[in-house]
Amino acid sequence: MISVIICTYNRQRYIYNVLSSIAQGTLQPDSYEIILVDNNCADDTRSQVERFCKDYPQISLHYYVETKQGLSHARNRGIMESNGDLLVYVDDDATVNKDYLKTYADWFASHPETDAAGGPIIPHYETGSEPRWMTYFIKRLLTGYLYFGNKPGSFPADNYPGGGNAAYRSSVFKKVGLYNVELGRNGDSLGGGEEKDIFDKMKRQGMKFSYLPGAILYHSIPAYKLEPDYFNRLTKGIGQSERARTLKVGRQSYRKRKFSELKKWCATIILWLFYLITFRPQCGNMLVRFRRNVTLGLLGKI
């Protein structure tokens, strides 16, 4: 049994689409359930879920309200309410391809050594086109973009599944614990780090996670996510979350993260020069702004 966990906060515009894309998949309905965790939605999310249940009565959907605000609280509630031995997290502002769940089901059934897996995350720009200042690095940050080719296998070094498209054996959370509720998004705040925290714990225990190109998630990117204010809040939130995450592990972990940030500044400067001499200064400037905001958050300056 697969438990598809969708944590949602004020996404009435998208929630029906993600649910219906799952229901229209090739995996038989009796092979999975949907656990939908409403994290204090103040919009019309519930009626959109009721609409889905009416249109797709064959799908087993369980609706829960998690009153403790924060994505990590909602994700943990999803774990506790799930009945499956495979837990699949899907973003609430996305859609998936038809073989999405079947890809996960088949892989985990035939690869008992895999503890977790993830697939491609492809941005869908509601503006109709990608901004000219977008680079690979900013794209991964801002849209969750993830693609490592069309062959299944291990994730490249220092990479891990995106949080909105990830599958775990339920036993993982019994071994490494639940999501850290001090990390992650909370309402309209843009914190993060809870997924990286989980995967770091998995790595330390020698767990394996796989890249599955057949499990594709299409992530909707509205216009406001391409605005400077959102970009600044998101990047500062990343730095703040990294500070909290590493300090939780210990002072040595925090020092290593600061040293890593210094190396990333060196790479950023090299890339800025590259974009400058290739007449794309806007790309380089966005990378510098990204790095600056992360550093300020990491050092506790904001």
C-alpha positions in Angstrom: 0.0 0.0 0.0 1.2 3.5 -0.9 0.2 6.5 1.1 0.3 9.7 -0.9 0.7 12.6 1.5 -0.3 16.1 0.4 0.2 18.9 2.9 -1.6 22.1 1.9 -2.0 25.7 3.0 -4.3 28.0 1.1 -3.9 26.4 -2.3 -7.5 26.1 -3.5 -6.4 27.2 -7.0 -4.2 24.1 -7.3 -5.4 21.3 -5.0 -8.1 19.8 -7.3 -5.5 19.6 -10.2 -2.9 17.7 -8.2 -5.5 15.3 -6.8 -7.0 14.6 -10.2 -3.6 14.0 -11.8 -2.9 11.3 -9.2 -6.4 9.8 -9.7 -5.9 9.6 -13.5 -2.7 7.6 -13.1 -2.0 4.1 -14.2 -1.7 2.6 -10.7 -4.9 0.9 -9.5 -6.9 2.8 -6.9 -6.9 0.0 -4.4 -3.1 0.2 -4.3 -2.9 3.6 -2.7 -4.6 6.1 -0.4 -4.3 9.9 -0.3 -3.7 11.6 3.0 -4.5 15.3 2.7 -3.3 17.4 5.6 -5.0 20.9 5.8 -2.6 23.1 7.7 -5.2 25.7 8.8 -6.3 26.7 5.3 -8.4 29.9 5.3 -9.5 29.6 1.7 -11.9 27.2 -0.2 -9.6 24.2 -0.1 -12.1 21.9 1.6 -14.8 22.4 -1.1 -12.3 21.7 -3.8 -11.4 18.4 -2.0 -15.1 17.6 -1.7 -15.4 18.3 -5.5 -12.6 15.8 -6.1 -14.2 13.1 -3.9 -17.5 13.5 -5.8 -15.7 13.2 -9.2 -13.4 10.3 -8.1 -15.3 8.2 -5.6 -13.1 5.2 -6.3 -10.1 7.0 -4.6 -9.6 6.5 -0.9 -8.9 10.0 0.5 -8.5 10.9 4.1 -8.8 14.6 5.1 -7.1 15.9 8.3 -6.7 19.4 9.7 -3.4 20.0 11.5 -3.8 23.0 13.7 -0.1 23.3 14.6 1.1 25.7 12.0 4.1 24.7 9.9 4.9 22.4 7.0 6.9 20.1 9.2 4.0 19.7 11.6 1.8 18.8 8.6 4.3 16.4 7.2 4.6 14.6 10.5 0.8 14.4 10.8 0.7 12.8 7.4 3.2 10.2 8.5 1.2 9.4 11.7 -2.1 9.1 9.8 -0.7 6.9 6.9 -1.4 3.2 6.5 1.1 2.5 3.7 4.6 1.0 3.9 5.6 3.5 1.2 5.0 7.2 1.8 5.0 9.6 -1.2 5.1 13.3 -0.7 3.5 15.4 -3.4 3.5 19.2 -3.6 0.0 20.8 -3.4 0.7 23.2 -6.3 1.8 20.6 -8.9 0.6 17.8 -11.1 2.2 14.4 -11.8 2.5 12.2 -14.9 0.3 9.1 -15.4 3.0 6.6 -14.4 4.1 8.6 -11.3 2.8 6.2 -8.6 3.4 3.1 -10.6 7.1 4.1 -11.1 7.5 4.3 -7.3 5.6 1.1 -6.6 7.5 -1.0 -9.2 10.9 0.3 -8.1 10.5 -0.2 -4.4 9.0 -3.7 -5.0 12.1 -4.7 -7.0 14.8 -2.8 -5.1 14.6 -3.7 -1.4 17.9 -1.8 -0.8 16.3 1.5 -1.7 15.1 3.5 1.4 13.9 6.6 -0.4 13.6 7.9 -4.0 12.7 11.0 -6.0 12.0 12.0 -9.5 12.3 15.0 -11.8 10.7 18.3 -10.9 9.8 20.4 -13.9 8.7 24.0 -13.5 5.6 25.2 -15.3 5.7 29.0 -15.6 2.3 30.6 -15.4 3.7 33.7 -17.0 4.3 31.6 -20.2 8.1 31.9 -20.3 11.2 31.6 -18.2 12.8 34.9 -17.1 16.0 35.9 -18.9 17.9 36.2 -15.6 17.2 32.5 -14.7 20.2 30.3 -14.3 20.5 26.6 -13.4 21.3 27.4 -9.8 18.6 30.0 -9.3 16.1 27.6 -11.1 16.8 24.9 -8.6 16.3 27.3 -5.7 13.3 29.1 -7.0 11.3 26.4 -8.7 12.6 23.2 -7.2 13.9 22.1 -10.7 15.5 18.7 -10.6 16.6 16.6 -13.5 19.5 14.1 -13.7 18.8 12.4 -17.0 16.5 9.6 -18.2 18.1 6.7 -16.5 17.3 5.5 -13.0 20.1 5.2 -10.5 21.7 6.9 -7.6 21.5 10.7 -7.0 24.7 12.6 -7.8 26.9 13.4 -4.9 25.5 15.9 -2.4 22.1 15.8 -4.1 18.8 14.3 -2.8 15.2 14.1 -3.8 13.2 17.3 -3.8 10.8 17.6 -0.9 7.7 17.9 -3.1 8.5 14.7 -5.0 9.9 12.2 -2.7 9.1 8.6 -1.6 10.2 6.9 1.6 9.7 3.5 3.1 7.7 4.1 6.3 10.5 2.4 8.2 12.8 5.4 7.5 11.0 7.7 9.9 11.1 5.0 12.6 14.9 5.0 12.3 15.7 8.7 11.8 12.7 10.3 13.5 10.2 12.8 12.2 10.7 16.2 10.5 12.2 18.9 12.7 9.4 21.2 13.5 11.8 24.1 14.1 12.6 24.0 10.3 10.5 24.3 7.2 7.8 26.7 6.0 5.3 28.2 8.5 2.3 29.9 7.1 3.6 32.6 4.7 7.2 32.4 6.0 9.7 30.8 3.6 11.9 28.7 5.9 13.3 25.4 4.8 15.9 22.8 5.6 13.7 20.1 7.0 14.2 17.8 4.0 17.9 18.2 4.0 17.9 17.4 7.7 16.1 14.1 7.0 18.4 13.1 4.2 21.5 14.0 6.3 20.3 11.7 9.0 19.6 9.0 6.4 23.2 9.4 5.0 24.7 9.0 8.4 22.9 5.7 8.8 24.0 4.5 5.4 20.6 4.6 3.8 20.2 4.5 0.0 18.0 6.7 -2.1 17.4 6.5 -5.9 16.6 8.8 -8.8 13.6 7.7 -10.8 13.1 9.6 -14.1 9.7 8.0 -14.6 8.2 9.8 -11.6 7.7 13.3 -12.9 6.2 16.3 -11.0 5.3 19.5 -12.8 5.6 22.4 -10.4 3.4 25.5 -11.0 5.3 28.8 -10.7 3.0 31.8 -10.5 4.2 35.3 -11.4 4.7 36.4 -7.8 7.4 33.8 -7.2 9.5 35.6 -9.9 9.3 38.9 -8.1 12.2 40.4 -6.1 10.4 40.4 -2.8 9.7 36.7 -2.9 13.2 35.9 -4.1 14.7 37.9 -1.2 12.4 36.3 1.4 13.1 32.9 0.1 16.9 33.2 0.0 17.1 34.8 3.4 14.9 32.0 4.8 17.3 29.4 3.4 20.2 31.0 5.3 18.2 31.2 8.5 17.2 27.6 8.2 20.7 26.4 7.5 21.8 28.3 10.6 19.1 26.6 12.7 19.7 23.2 11.2 23.5 23.1 11.6 23.5 24.6 15.1 21.0 21.9 16.1 23.6 19.3 15.1 26.4 21.2 16.9 28.9 24.0 16.7 31.3 22.0 14.5 28.5 21.4 12.0 27.8 25.1 11.9 31.5 26.0 11.4 31.7 23.5 8.5 28.6 25.1 7.0 30.2 28.6 7.2 33.3 27.3 5.5 31.2 25.8 2.8 29.5 29.1 2.3 32.9 30.7 1.8 33.7 28.2 -1.0 30.3 28.9 -2.5 31.2 32.6 -2.6 34.3 31.8 -4.6 32.2 29.9 -7.1 29.7 32.7 -7.2 32.3 35.3 -8.1 33.7 33.1 -10.8 30.2 32.6 -12.3 29.5 36.4 -12.0 32.6 37.1 -14.1 31.5 34.4 -16.6 28.0 36.0 -17.0 29.6 39.4 -17.2 31.9 38.6 -20.1 29.1 36.7 -21.9 26.8 39.8 -21.7 24.4 38.3 -19.2 25.0 40.5 -16.2 21.5 40.1 -14.9 22.2 36.4 -14.4 25.3 37.0 -12.4 23.7 39.8 -10.3 20.9 37.4 -9.3 23.4 34.8 -8.2 25.3 37.4 -6.1 22.0 38.5 -4.5 21.1 34.9 -3.7 24.5 34.2 -2.1 24.4 37.5 -0.1 20.9 36.8 1.3 21.8 33.2 2.3 25.0 34.4 4.0 23.2 37.0 6.0 20.7 34.5 7.2 23.4 31.9 8.0 25.3 34.5 10.1 22.2 35.6 11.9 22.4 39.2 10.5 18.7 39.3 9.5 
